[in-house]
Amino acid sequence: MGKPKTIDAFFKKKDVSHSEVNTPPPATNIDTSIPEERPSKCPRIQPKEIDTTSLERDPGLRPQICEFPINLQDEIRCAYIKAGPYQPVLDYPFKESGNQRRRFNALWFDAHLNWLEYSPSKDAVYCLPCYLFGKKPTGRPGSDAFIVKGMLTSYSRNNHQKKYKDNRLRLKASIDSVQWLALQGCAFRGHDESLDSINRGNFVELVKLVSTYDHRVAEVVLENAPRNAKYTSPTIQKEILHIIASKVQDAIREEIGDAKFCIIIDEARDESKKEQMAIILRFVDKDGFLKERFFHIVHVRDTTALTLKEGNMCCSFSLQPPY
């Protein structure tokens, strides 16, 4: 058996006398000067400059709450709350808005007495609670509205009322269409509801028909409606339909009252071959007549007796069993 090898057999010793001496790298000139501090997005105000008895009232000129020292911010808030919103009654300047001339109206102070402010220097309106308790502006569009820049006075209360009425009229057209289709048992959707389609489905076509009877409806529905408030999407249709269904169920529960009733359950298939369970309530009304009311329909995985029993959830419909 050979002699075992040592670690010297694998590595060669280095001659220290001929090896180069490691010299430290040359020193580099490091600038030890303190860099200038970047200006803060919300500059601080020195405490000696603050006088809570003579704060700037003009919303367009006053500093933001975050600019005051942290230990004085609550005191500043209390001072502004005690002073109340800045609501000067002046001869407000006019501004051109399209073909109209608009200006601020002092009557708006009465409608929004507790929060609305006006800045003579910016000719804009502000919100006092937003200024006192709002978050620090993030730089995103709209984050400094009513706080830093203010809202232009051309956005009048009349414009807001018009949008409010248009939304109600647009929603009423959708509700009436849903109610009529549900009453007649008609399908809502069409296979092609695009703008180029000849037939966009019963719901959209019915809204079109309703709009032909009143020009005010035609001016606010479908293509004339805002893209984010058309009230014609499938989600809106289902939501309106569920609200109507809950109203009908409430009327049936009120009609039954404290009378005894029984639950009749039957199964059927819809057009898509899905199993569904129909719930009918049979009861005797106050006049002694026997009546049946279709109450609800539930989709089930199969139509076995056990599944139908599990699907019959009286508590889900606020029904108390008659025993």
Secondary structure by P-SEA (a helix, b strand, c coil): cccccccccccccccccccccccccccccccccccccccccbbbbbcccccccccccccccccccccccccaaaaaaaaaaaaccccccccbbbbbcccbbbbbbcccccccccbbbbbccccbbbbcccccccccccccccccccccccccccccaaaaaaaaaaaaaaaaaaaaaaaaaaaacccccccccccccccccaaaaaaaaaaaacaaaaaccccccccccccccaaaaaaaaaaaaaaaaaaaaaaaccbbbbbbbbbbcccccbbbbbbbbbbbccccccccccccccccccccaaaaaaacccccccccccc
